[in-house]
Amino acid sequence: MDAYPFIGLAYENVLSAKAKGSIMDFNTQNYFNIAEPDLQGDSLISELGFKYLMQNLELYSALKAYTGKREGVSIKLRGFWKF
């Protein structure tokens, strides 16, 4: 089994975005507007992971971190079986 580390860095900028929504109460037939989210802004995304190679199998594992408008972390696990 071979393992290869990788890193990634990305910059994301949302210039203009709008989202609208409403909810209807079926009991009273009233509509309620949902507050519009603010989607505009900058984010920096960094990724650190490993790629594992075997004869018929490829596995990826990665950790992503988001800072700026989007904040948080995510874990990605992915596999490919070659036949």
C-alpha positions as CSV (number, residue, x, y, z in Angstrom):
1,M,0.0,0.0,0.0
2,D,1.3,3.4,-1.0
3,A,0.2,6.6,0.8
4,Y,0.6,10.1,-0.5
5,P,-0.1,13.2,1.5
6,F,-1.7,16.3,-0.1
7,I,-2.6,19.8,0.9
8,G,-4.9,22.4,-0.7
9,L,-5.8,26.0,-0.3
10,A,-8.7,27.9,-2.0
11,Y,-10.2,31.3,-1.8
12,E,-13.9,31.8,-2.4
13,N,-15.7,35.1,-3.0
14,V,-19.5,35.4,-3.5
15,L,-20.2,38.7,-5.2
16,S,-23.9,38.6,-5.3
17,A,-26.5,36.1,-4.2
18,K,-30.1,36.2,-3.1
19,A,-32.3,33.6,-1.5
20,K,-35.9,34.0,-0.6
21,G,-38.4,31.7,1.1
22,S,-41.7,31.4,2.8
23,I,-43.7,28.9,4.9
24,M,-47.4,28.3,4.8
25,D,-49.3,27.3,7.9
26,F,-51.9,24.8,6.6
27,N,-54.1,25.3,9.7
28,T,-54.5,29.1,9.4
29,Q,-53.6,29.4,5.6
30,N,-51.1,32.2,6.6
31,Y,-47.8,32.7,4.9
32,F,-44.7,33.6,6.9
33,N,-41.6,35.0,5.2
34,I,-38.2,33.5,6.0
35,A,-35.4,36.0,6.7
36,E,-33.1,36.3,3.7
37,P,-29.6,34.9,4.5
38,D,-26.5,37.1,3.8
39,L,-24.5,35.0,1.4
40,Q,-22.0,37.6,0.2
41,G,-18.5,37.5,1.5
42,D,-15.0,35.9,1.4
43,S,-13.9,32.5,2.6
44,L,-10.6,30.7,2.8
45,I,-10.7,26.9,2.5
46,S,-7.7,24.7,3.5
47,E,-7.5,21.0,3.1
48,L,-5.1,18.3,4.4
49,G,-5.4,14.6,3.6
50,F,-4.0,11.3,2.4
51,K,-4.5,9.2,-0.7
52,Y,-4.0,5.5,-0.2
53,L,-3.3,3.3,-3.3
54,M,-3.6,-0.4,-3.4
55,Q,-3.9,-2.8,-6.3
56,N,-7.6,-2.4,-7.0
57,L,-8.6,0.1,-4.4
58,E,-8.0,3.8,-3.9
59,L,-9.0,5.5,-0.6
60,Y,-9.0,9.2,0.2
61,S,-9.3,10.9,3.6
62,A,-9.2,14.6,4.1
63,L,-9.9,17.3,6.6
64,K,-11.2,20.7,5.4
65,A,-11.3,23.9,7.4
66,Y,-13.3,27.0,6.4
67,T,-12.7,30.5,7.7
68,G,-14.3,33.8,6.8
69,K,-18.0,33.9,5.7
70,R,-18.2,30.1,5.8
71,E,-16.8,28.8,9.1
72,G,-16.3,25.2,10.2
73,V,-14.7,21.9,9.5
74,S,-15.5,18.9,7.4
75,I,-14.2,15.4,7.0
76,K,-14.2,13.6,3.6
77,L,-13.8,9.9,3.1
78,R,-13.9,8.5,-0.4
79,G,-13.1,5.2,-2.0
80,F,-12.8,3.7,-5.5
81,W,-12.9,0.0,-6.4
82,K,-11.4,-0.8,-9.8
83,F,-12.6,-4.0,-11.5
